[in-house]
Amino acid sequence: MKYFLLLCLCSFYLQANAHIFVYHRFGDNKHQSTNTTLKELEKEFEYFKSNNYKVVTVSQIAQKLKNGEEIPDNWVAFSIDDAYKSFYTNALKIFKKYNYPFTLFVYVEATQKKYPDFMTWEQIKDASLYGEIALHSYGHKHLTKLTNEEIFEETKIAYDTFVRNLNISPMGYTYPYGEYDERVKEVIKKFDFLYIANQNNGSVNKNSDIFDLNRVALVGNTNLKEKLKYKTLEATWIEPKEYPKDGKLKHVKVQVDSSIKNAKLFISTYGWQDIKVKNGIIDIKLDKKLNLNRNRVAISTDYYTISNKLLIK
């Protein structure tokens, strides 16, 4: 019996977890908060190369998930949001040097209206020879502020403009600012995407929601060993479902594996606190004022095995 329980516990924690990383700008000192230097990018690529990671596209990970297959632990995918020009002029040559594919998510309005800091359709077509191209909305709006009809129309314009200019249909989608809730997610799912990706710390395994894939941000000087520790905690969020009307978080209720007895709760601006788990249920009464427009609530067993909930005001 002890051996059986140990086997179950090990399988719960040691399930293969692939990682999707997200970049924005490259070699662009004017925007440090979203920039990755070319020196840092090469350092990261050397780490993945020397440690035998296999670099794939996000859709390759999603296809494994769709097929119900185990996703190899050494798989990583590089996603780039917005299609800033610095990817094309500075970083693409490094991706080509290492023969690493990528998934580029296009902020359609910026390209369509030829905003100076963004790639042109011709540059995106050229980049598509080395990676895959996906969708990052039309106007990069805060989708949780829009009605269902506005979200649908915004996404339809983006989708149609994308197809008209590239002659391909986007396989994936990422939310602007990484902001979404269940309502937004359900509207975006109406389009023919293989997957939808978020921007939450975590990993992707065969139990992940194909329309809610975790991506870990790589900005500045990063510790890849730390980033690669992130695993997805299998959890069902019962409360909260959405941002509370009075702005106060009063109840956190989450179902997790029954083998877990102790966990940690994170709330933006409050940090971590230790909590108890009873029969696989976390049930905490609180009275915490949410101080940000975008608040993260998370449950973790060790700071790295994590499940996130975004509460957008």
Buried (B, 14 or more C-beta within 10 A) or exposed (E): EEEEEEEEEEEBBEBBBBBBBBBBBBBBEEEEEBBBBBEBBBEBBEBBEEEEBBBBBBBBBBBBBEEEEEBBBBBBBBBBBBBBBBBBBBBBEBBEEBEBBBBBBBBBBBBBEEEEBBBBBEBBBEBEEBBBBBBBBBEBBBBBEBEEEEBBEBBEBBBEBBEEBBEEBBBBBBBBBBBBBEBBBEBBEEBEBBBBBBBBBBBBBBEBBBBBBBBBBBBEEBEBEEBBBBBBBBBEBBBBEBBBEEEEBEBBBBBBBEEBEEBBBBBBEBEEEEBEBEEBEBBBEBEBEBEEEBBBBBBBBEBBBBBBBBBBE
